[in-house]
Amino acid sequence: ASPGDTLKVGLIGCGGRGTGAAAQALQTGDSVILTAVGDVFDHQLQNSLNALKQKPAPKEGEAPQPHFSDRIKVDPDHCFVGLDAFQKVIDSGVDVVLLTSPPGFRPQHLKAAIEAGKHVFCEKPVATDAPGVRSVLASAAKAKEKKLALVSGYCWRYELGRREFYKRVHDGAIGAIRAIYATYLTG
């Protein structure tokens, strides 16, 4: 997008990760607005919208979180419920789609979004089986061909400190690796 352009975001999958991804998208700038949401279950969709509209209390020692309820522009006719909600979000006029539904659905949702010419944030894992992985690879190739942004939720790949750490490991700074055990601690 060019400076000053408004990016309309659609959320597919309104659980905890979807709500977090929408909040993260809204934090990127005042020109980002949420205009459509979809989930299989209405209560998930409503919980997500309510959470996004509330100003979160700051955690101890942290700065207050930004408030962006004025950029949640989801009219009731852009709240889609059911197994076809993903297609309705894609067709609603959004520019960017956040795919955060359960991973078994992601290959189908990704394919539909790319075919419709949408930029996509696709949470991990992107698929749960070999046919799904092949579908995602085909969709990624199609996105590249169409010059569409396709970003996955591999957060550590974007974190500069982690990238430097792994560069040093690959450069042999700690010698030969025999085994690795890692955890990802979340709330």
Secondary structure, DSSP 8 states (H G I E B T S, - for coil): --TT--EEEEEE--SHHHHHHHHHHHTT-TTEEEEEEEESSHHHHHHHHHHHHS-----TTS------GGGB---GGGEEESTTHHHHHHTTT-SEEEE-S-GGGHHHHHHHHHHTT-EEEE-S---SSHHHHHHHHHHHHHHHHTT--EEE--HHHH-HHHHHHHHHHHTTTT-------------
